Amino acid sequence: MTINPDLQGRSYPAAEVYDVGREKIREFARAVKATHPAHFDVDAAKALGHPDLVAPPTFAIIIAQRADAQLIEDPEAGIDFSRVVHADQRFTHHRPIVAGDRLVAELHVDGVRAMGGGAMITTRSEIFALGSNDSREAVTTTMSSILVRGEGQ
């Protein structure tokens, strides 16, 4: 199956809410060897002006990958995940992710470029924190590029 070139410009709505918990932050910080006390100690985070534990900057990948799954699982996309190579990932943080955040991500397909028998797909995830009265606060924008290898590559 080939990659659908009509994916460019497609958006996928925010799906399930991701509740950021203290233990999730601590586990992620340990996994990526982030040692700052604000990732582990609430008092250290509050001393820096945060309401609770602060997630390492790359924690946003958890929420972004959940959004990316919508594209990968879309049968109209034509993506065979076994042929995917992750090419690039970038983050623009609008504010830190903290314990207690309720996050959602909208996925936008910004580019589809044929490359030999495969394609390079560029996506953008807009991650928002949900507030009261259905308000949304921008938290992080992630840009990702994946290469989908063609048959025989």
Helices and strands as residue ranges (DSSP letters): G 5-7, E 11-12, E 18-19, H 22-31, G 37-39, H 42-47, G 57-59, H 60-73, G 81-83, E 84-93, E 102-115, E 118-130, G 132-134, E 136-148
